[in-house]
């Protein structure tokens, strides 16, 4: 299952780090507690639209860019899950071998 909040946190953390901002700096600029931002970045808390807008504004980052990046990450994870789900599981043993175990 793809967790939107985890991918959103990854995108936000990446954007913050690309800008050379610390959690403390972002917290002060966005007026959001450092601990709450940390939980959002780790995918442990959901960000409201107001909080997300505040974080984006503090990083001078369009909200549409963040949502686009998250949508792209979701699409990649979904594609990866489809590949895994469609890959048949085959036995690694050659046919004819007898496998026994001592109990």
Buried (B, 14 or more C-beta within 10 A) or exposed (E): EEEEBBBBBBBBBBBBEEEEBEBEBBBEBBEBEBEBBBBBBEBEBEBEEEBBBBBBEBBEBEEEEBBEBBEEBBEEBEEEEEEEEEEEEEEEEEEEEEEEEEE
